[in-house]
Amino acid sequence: MSRPKKTRLDQLQGEKNKSVSAARILAATVNLSELKDGDRKLIKLTVQSGQAFTLPFATGKGSCYRLFFEKSITSNTDTFVVQSGNNPKTGSQDAFYGYAGIGGSTSNQFIANGSHTITLNGSTQGGLAGSYIEIEDADYGFWRVAADLNGSGTTATPFS
């Protein structure tokens, strides 16, 4: 007697019930890795003096980096950058596409359309406690960004 095949609904229910672990990254300079960091686990950021994150080349495998700011950036900045060289599959530099919503004394939505850097400064560009950013490897050369950021003052784009 054969076992019934699992449906997509069964698979999704199984994924929903998996426990999601959280990691903390304390280093000032971080090279994010698909195998180590890109498995959709939550990365909690607690370093208040700024961190520099470099993403691997985008390959379209769907790796997702989910980052939550437990503490506010109080000095320097947190930056997220794509690789500085050309992606071997596309022959050009990877880029961010997507949006960031920042709430402060003014709230705004900012669009990433081919940006190479995300900068959070703990005030106008987001990065206060409770900020959340998701960066997904969408396709060769394309990183999808969705961010809900807490800021202060007159908000400004985090994309450059």
Order of alpha helices (4+ residues) and beta strands (2+ residues): alpha-beta-beta-alpha-beta-beta-beta-beta-beta-beta-beta-beta-beta
